[in-house]
Structure formats: structure tokens, C-alpha cells
Amino acid sequence: GLRVVDLPWLIRPDNPAVMVYPRPVDSEQSLTMSRLYALGIDAFLVARELGLRPGSPFIIDGVTGHLEVDAGNQRLQRREAMAVYRDGNFEPADAGP
């Protein structure tokens, strides 16, 4: 029943925003490398939006969380996904019992 926050990339792999990106071939990848890979995906998305809309605010449903960027005020806010540790596994907090 322990509640934690983590990246949607790890705890919500069936989320449509997460499923569109390929997973590394190495299935034995450490959690640290998985988080770094996800961070790279979102860093690219943020950089692309900053280039397309200089100074404009935007929102991205990213693989590291829900990102709200206000480049004009130099602010980035991220909300991670909530998970519950149950039966030896992490599950999205909104999943079952």
C-alpha cells in the first residue's frame, strides 16, 4: 500500500503518450538508464517546442510526466504519475483495489 511518484514511462507503459516511443532493445536495462532514456525523450520534445514557439507557454503529456512550460517566465513544472506498491509490484494509483 506504499504510495510513490514515478515516471509514467515506468509505471504506465500502456499510456498512449508513452506507447508511441520505442523501448530500448536491452530488456535488462537498469531503472536509472530507463529514467535517463525517458528524460531524453522529454528533453527533445521540450527543445522542439521551444524552437517552434519561442517565448510561448505550452503543455506536453510526456513520458516523465505532465509538463507545463512557460518559457517567457523561465518556468517548467512537472507532475509525475502516482503509483502504489502492491504484491511486490508498482501499479498506477488509480488501478484496482
N, CA and C atoms as a LAMMPS dump frame, in Angstrom:
ITEM: TIMESTEP
0
ITEM: NUMBER OF ATOMS
291
ITEM: BOX BOUNDS ff ff ff
-5.0000000000000000e+02 5.0000000000000000e+02
-5.0000000000000000e+02 5.0000000000000000e+02
-5.0000000000000000e+02 5.0000000000000000e+02
ITEM: ATOMS id mol type element x y z
1 1 1 N 0.785 -1.201 0
2 1 2 C 0 0 0
3 1 3 C 0.83 1.269 0
4 2 1 N 2.165 1.174 -0.115
5 2 2 C 3.029 2.354 -0.136
6 2 3 C 2.788 3.15 -1.416
7 3 1 N 2.534 4.444 -1.279
8 3 2 C 2.315 5.308 -2.443
9 3 3 C 3.598 6.059 -2.773
10 4 1 N 3.935 6.079 -4.053
11 4 2 C 5.123 6.774 -4.536
12 4 3 C 4.774 7.508 -5.828
13 5 1 N 5.636 8.422 -6.222
14 5 2 C 5.517 9.046 -7.543
15 5 3 C 6.688 8.579 -8.384
16 6 1 N 6.431 8.345 -9.649
17 6 2 C 7.487 7.923 -10.562
18 6 3 C 7.083 8.324 -11.978
19 7 1 N 7.924 8.018 -12.919
20 7 2 C 7.696 8.403 -14.303
21 7 3 C 6.615 7.532 -14.943
22 8 1 N 5.727 8.136 -15.729
23 8 2 C 4.771 7.333 -16.48
24 8 3 C 5.483 6.279 -17.346
25 9 1 N 6.681 6.586 -17.815
26 9 2 C 7.473 5.654 -18.615
27 9 3 C 7.633 4.311 -17.902
28 10 1 N 7.725 4.346 -16.572
29 10 2 C 7.944 3.121 -15.802
30 10 3 C 6.654 2.514 -15.268
31 11 1 N 5.704 3.346 -14.827
32 11 2 C 4.53 2.776 -14.161
33 11 3 C 3.264 2.778 -15.013
34 12 1 N 3.314 3.448 -16.153
35 12 2 C 2.148 3.462 -17.051
36 12 3 C 2.587 3.209 -18.497
37 13 1 N 3.224 2.069 -18.761
38 13 2 C 3.71 1.806 -20.122
39 13 3 C 2.583 1.67 -21.142
40 14 1 N 1.34 1.458 -20.69
41 14 2 C 0.212 1.335 -21.613
42 14 3 C -0.471 2.675 -21.895
43 15 1 N 0.039 3.766 -21.317
44 15 2 C -0.483 5.104 -21.583
45 15 3 C -0.163 5.467 -23.032
46 16 1 N -1.147 5.971 -23.802
47 16 2 C -0.898 6.309 -25.21
48 16 3 C 0.277 7.267 -25.42
49 17 1 N 0.488 8.207 -24.497
50 17 2 C 1.606 9.14 -24.631
51 17 3 C 2.95 8.435 -24.464
52 18 1 N 2.958 7.31 -23.793
53 18 2 C 4.187 6.546 -23.553
54 18 3 C 4.395 5.505 -24.647
55 19 1 N 3.328 4.882 -25.093
56 19 2 C 3.415 3.777 -26.052
57 19 3 C 3.968 4.176 -27.415
58 20 1 N 3.899 5.453 -27.772
59 20 2 C 4.338 5.87 -29.105
60 20 3 C 5.857 5.852 -29.265
61 21 1 N 6.597 5.736 -28.177
62 21 2 C 8.06 5.749 -28.242
63 21 3 C 8.624 4.34 -28.104
64 22 1 N 9.628 4.02 -28.907
65 22 2 C 10.207 2.669 -28.82
66 22 3 C 10.963 2.464 -27.516
67 23 1 N 10.917 1.264 -27.041
68 23 2 C 11.672 0.869 -25.853
69 23 3 C 13.043 0.392 -26.289
70 24 1 N 14.061 0.615 -25.461
71 24 2 C 15.39 0.083 -25.8
72 24 3 C 15.324 -1.437 -25.951
73 25 1 N 16.142 -1.972 -26.855
74 25 2 C 16.159 -3.406 -27.123
75 25 3 C 16.608 -4.184 -25.895
76 26 1 N 17.528 -3.63 -25.117
77 26 2 C 18.063 -4.302 -23.932
78 26 3 C 16.992 -4.348 -22.843
79 27 1 N 16.345 -5.499 -22.665
80 27 2 C 15.29 -5.616 -21.666
81 27 3 C 15.823 -5.661 -20.24
82 28 1 N 17.114 -5.793 -20.094
83 28 2 C 17.746 -5.837 -18.774
84 28 3 C 18.222 -4.448 -18.325
85 29 1 N 17.752 -3.41 -18.991
86 29 2 C 18.19 -2.051 -18.699
87 29 3 C 17.843 -1.67 -17.254
88 30 1 N 18.778 -1.021 -16.566
89 30 2 C 18.551 -0.611 -15.179
90 30 3 C 17.488 0.485 -15.111
91 31 1 N 16.911 0.66 -13.923
92 31 2 C 15.922 1.719 -13.734
93 31 3 C 16.528 3.095 -13.981
94 32 1 N 17.774 3.257 -13.591
95 32 2 C 18.441 4.538 -13.799
96 32 3 C 18.551 4.853 -15.291
97 33 1 N 18.948 3.865 -16.093
98 33 2 C 19.06 4.082 -17.532
99 33 3 C 17.687 4.268 -18.174
100 34 1 N 16.673 3.579 -17.681
101 34 2 C 15.314 3.759 -18.2
102 34 3 C 14.828 5.181 -17.939
103 35 1 N 15.115 5.692 -16.745
104 35 2 C 14.722 7.071 -16.413
105 35 3 C 15.487 8.074 -17.272
106 36 1 N 16.768 7.823 -17.501
107 36 2 C 17.57 8.717 -18.335
108 36 3 C 17.059 8.718 -19.776
109 37 1 N 16.705 7.557 -20.301
110 37 2 C 16.158 7.438 -21.645
111 37 3 C 14.861 8.25 -21.755
112 38 1 N 13.972 8.101 -20.762
113 38 2 C 12.709 8.847 -20.752
114 38 3 C 12.967 10.353 -20.667
115 39 1 N 13.922 10.749 -19.855
116 39 2 C 14.271 12.167 -19.742
117 39 3 C 14.744 12.715 -21.095
118 40 1 N 15.501 11.92 -21.829
119 40 2 C 15.954 12.335 -23.16
120 40 3 C 14.801 12.552 -24.121
121 41 1 N 13.795 11.683 -24.048
122 41 2 C 12.617 11.845 -24.912
123 41 3 C 11.941 13.175 -24.614
124 42 1 N 11.685 13.446 -23.333
125 42 2 C 11.005 14.692 -22.984
126 42 3 C 11.881 15.915 -23.228
127 43 1 N 13.179 15.794 -23.037
128 43 2 C 14.077 16.923 -23.317
129 43 3 C 14.004 17.295 -24.797
130 44 1 N 13.95 16.289 -25.659
131 44 2 C 13.815 16.553 -27.089
132 44 3 C 12.484 17.251 -27.391
133 45 1 N 11.394 16.755 -26.791
134 45 2 C 10.078 17.36 -27.026
135 45 3 C 10.039 18.818 -26.572
136 46 1 N 10.613 19.092 -25.405
137 46 2 C 10.646 20.467 -24.893
138 46 3 C 11.499 21.348 -25.805
139 47 1 N 12.673 20.864 -26.205
140 47 2 C 13.552 21.653 -27.083
141 47 3 C 12.866 21.958 -28.415
142 48 1 N 12.161 20.964 -28.954
143 48 2 C 11.454 21.172 -30.225
144 48 3 C 10.382 22.246 -30.078
145 49 1 N 9.592 22.173 -28.997
146 49 2 C 8.54 23.172 -28.782
147 49 3 C 9.122 24.567 -28.543
148 50 1 N 10.232 24.641 -27.813
149 50 2 C 10.878 25.937 -27.593
150 50 3 C 11.33 26.549 -28.915
151 51 1 N 11.799 25.702 -29.832
152 51 2 C 12.213 26.184 -31.145
153 51 3 C 11.037 26.609 -32.011
154 52 1 N 9.924 25.9 -31.899
155 52 2 C 8.746 26.214 -32.705
156 52 3 C 7.962 27.405 -32.169
157 53 1 N 7.976 27.588 -30.846
158 53 2 C 7.177 28.64 -30.203
159 53 3 C 8.022 29.439 -29.214
160 54 1 N 9.012 30.145 -29.673
161 54 2 C 9.873 30.87 -28.728
162 54 3 C 9.081 31.811 -27.823
163 55 1 N 9.285 31.656 -26.524
164 55 2 C 8.648 32.53 -25.545
165 55 3 C 7.204 32.207 -25.219
166 56 1 N 6.6 31.259 -25.916
167 56 2 C 5.192 30.925 -25.675
168 56 3 C 5.063 29.76 -24.696
169 57 1 N 4.045 29.779 -23.849
170 57 2 C 3.808 28.644 -22.948
171 57 3 C 3.245 27.455 -23.732
172 58 1 N 3.515 26.244 -23.24
173 58 2 C 2.967 25.039 -23.863
174 58 3 C 2.892 23.917 -22.838
175 59 1 N 2.12 22.896 -23.176
176 59 2 C 1.917 21.73 -22.316
177 59 3 C 2.263 20.481 -23.111
178 60 1 N 2.957 19.55 -22.458
179 60 2 C 3.3 18.269 -23.074
180 60 3 C 2.904 17.154 -22.121
181 61 1 N 2.199 16.168 -22.644
182 61 2 C 1.927 14.954 -21.871
183 61 3 C 3.1 14.03 -22.161
184 62 1 N 4.161 14.182 -21.376
185 62 2 C 5.416 13.495 -21.656
186 62 3 C 5.565 12.159 -20.961
187 63 1 N 6.676 11.501 -21.24
188 63 2 C 6.942 10.192 -20.636
189 63 3 C 7.544 10.316 -19.236
190 64 1 N 7.956 11.532 -18.84
191 64 2 C 8.425 11.748 -17.469
192 64 3 C 7.335 12.38 -16.612
193 65 1 N 6.208 12.724 -17.223
194 65 2 C 5.096 13.327 -16.51
195 65 3 C 4.417 14.384 -17.348
196 66 1 N 3.474 15.058 -16.749
197 66 2 C 2.746 16.154 -17.389
198 66 3 C 3.61 17.403 -17.249
199 67 1 N 4.036 17.971 -18.39
200 67 2 C 4.945 19.12 -18.379
201 67 3 C 4.211 20.386 -18.793
202 68 1 N 4.348 21.421 -17.979
203 68 2 C 3.823 22.74 -18.317
204 68 3 C 5.014 23.682 -18.372
205 69 1 N 5.222 24.271 -19.544
206 69 2 C 6.399 25.118 -19.764
207 69 3 C 5.953 26.533 -20.076
208 70 1 N 6.515 27.489 -19.36
209 70 2 C 6.303 28.906 -19.622
210 70 3 C 7.681 29.506 -19.862
211 71 1 N 8.093 29.479 -21.121
212 71 2 C 9.446 29.924 -21.47
213 71 3 C 9.661 31.403 -21.165
214 72 1 N 8.614 32.206 -21.322
215 72 2 C 8.728 33.639 -21.048
216 72 3 C 9.121 33.921 -19.612
217 73 1 N 8.618 33.121 -18.686
218 73 2 C 8.949 33.276 -17.269
219 73 3 C 9.987 32.26 -16.805
220 74 1 N 10.574 31.54 -17.745
221 74 2 C 11.599 30.529 -17.458
222 74 3 C 11.144 29.558 -16.377
223 75 1 N 9.977 28.946 -16.614
224 75 2 C 9.404 28.026 -15.635
225 75 3 C 8.985 26.735 -16.328
226 76 1 N 9.363 25.619 -15.724
227 76 2 C 8.917 24.301 -16.161
228 76 3 C 8.379 23.577 -14.936
229 77 1 N 7.156 23.103 -15.041
230 77 2 C 6.539 22.368 -13.935
231 77 3 C 6.226 20.964 -14.435
232 78 1 N 6.566 19.962 -13.617
233 78 2 C 6.328 18.568 -13.993
234 78 3 C 5.552 17.863 -12.899
235 79 1 N 4.508 17.133 -13.296
236 79 2 C 3.756 16.279 -12.374
237 79 3 C 3.977 14.833 -12.791
238 80 1 N 4.511 14.058 -11.871
239 80 2 C 4.766 12.648 -12.153
240 80 3 C 3.494 11.841 -11.936
241 81 1 N 3.562 10.568 -12.267
242 81 2 C 2.436 9.665 -12.054
243 81 3 C 2.524 9.056 -10.659
244 82 1 N 1.376 8.848 -10.035
245 82 2 C 1.308 8.24 -8.713
246 82 3 C 1.214 6.728 -8.87
247 83 1 N 1.92 5.994 -8.012
248 83 2 C 1.888 4.531 -8.037
249 83 3 C 1.712 4.004 -6.625
250 84 1 N 1.246 2.764 -6.543
251 84 2 C 1.076 2.061 -5.278
252 84 3 C 1.873 0.771 -5.353
253 85 1 N 2.658 0.496 -4.308
254 85 2 C 3.404 -0.753 -4.227
255 85 3 C 2.472 -1.811 -3.662
256 86 1 N 2.177 -2.83 -4.479
257 86 2 C 1.209 -3.854 -4.086
258 86 3 C 1.697 -5.218 -4.583
259 87 1 N 1.791 -6.186 -3.694
260 87 2 C 2.193 -7.561 -4.049
261 87 3 C 3.532 -7.602 -4.792
262 88 1 N 4.475 -6.783 -4.366
263 88 2 C 5.811 -6.807 -4.948
264 88 3 C 5.965 -6.04 -6.242
265 89 1 N 4.928 -5.328 -6.665
266 89 2 C 4.982 -4.568 -7.916
267 89 3 C 4.416 -3.175 -7.717
268 90 1 N 4.821 -2.26 -8.587
269 90 2 C 4.235 -0.932 -8.597
270 90 3 C 3.103 -0.914 -9.602
271 91 1 N 1.968 -0.359 -9.2
272 91 2 C 0.802 -0.235 -10.053
273 91 3 C 0.366 1.232 -10.05
274 92 1 N -0.221 1.7 -11.153
275 92 2 C -0.761 3.063 -11.127
276 92 3 C -1.716 3.213 -9.948
277 93 1 N -1.696 4.358 -9.284
278 93 2 C -2.514 4.569 -8.079
279 93 3 C -4 4.435 -8.372
280 94 1 N -4.408 4.69 -9.607
281 94 2 C -5.832 4.587 -9.927
282 94 3 C -6.249 3.169 -10.309
283 95 1 N -5.315 2.196 -10.219
284 95 2 C -5.639 0.807 -10.549
285 95 3 C -6.113 0.057 -9.308
286 96 1 N -7.019 -0.828 -9.498
287 96 2 C -7.611 -1.76 -8.579
288 96 3 C -7.295 -1.713 -7.131
289 97 1 N -7.699 -2.63 -6.328
290 97 2 C -8.41 -2.47 -5.075
291 97 3 C -7.925 -1.396 -4.161
